[in-house]
Amino acid sequence: MIKLLGAVLILFAGTMIGFQQAAKFAERPRQLSQLAHALQRLETEIGYGHTPLPEALERTAMAAPEPLATLFRKAAGGIVEAENLTFRDSWEQAVKSQWSATSMRSNEQAVLIRLGSTLGISDKEDQIKHIRLALLQLKAEEDAARDDQGRYEKMWKSLGILIAVLIVILMV
C-alpha cells in the first residue's frame, strides 16, 4: 500500500515537473508579444502624444501586464526619484531587477538594455527609430520562441511522465 502511494506521488511529481518546464516554453512567446505591445504603446506616447519619457513609461506600465508593468514603472520611478541617475542607468537597473520574474532570455534582455541606452538622449524621431528596431529584434526572438515552444513543450510533458515511470519501475 505504501509503495503504491509512493509510486502515485512520484508519477504526480514527475508529471508536474514536466508540465512546469513546458509552461516556461509557452510563457516566453506570450511575454515577448506583450513586450512588443508595450513598446508600441511607448512609441505612440513618445511619437504622437509628445509625452515626457517618465510619464510615457508610467502610462505604458498601466497598460502592460505584470511583470512588464513593474519593469516600466521602476524605470520611470528611477528617473523621477533619483536626480543623479540617468535614464540609461534607471532603465538598466529596472530591466535587470525584473528579469528573473520573466520567462524571457538574455537575448531579449540585451535588446532592451540597448534600447534604454538610446531613449531619452535623442530627438523624438530617433527614439521612434530605435523602438522600431527593438520591435523587429523582439519579433525575431518571438518567432524563435514559438519554434522552441512547438519543439520542446510536448517533449517536456512526455519526458516528465516517462522519467517518473522509470523511477517507479526502478523502485518496484
ABEGO torsion letter per residue (X at the ends): XAAAAAAAAAAAAAAAAAAAAAAAAAAAAAAAAAAAAAAAAAAAAAAAAGBBAAAAAAAAAAABBOAAAAAAAAAAAAAAABAABBAAAAAAAAAAAAAAABABBAAAAAAAAAAAAABGABBAAAAAAAAAAAAAAAAAAAAAAAAAAAAAAAAAAAAAAAAAAAAAAAAX
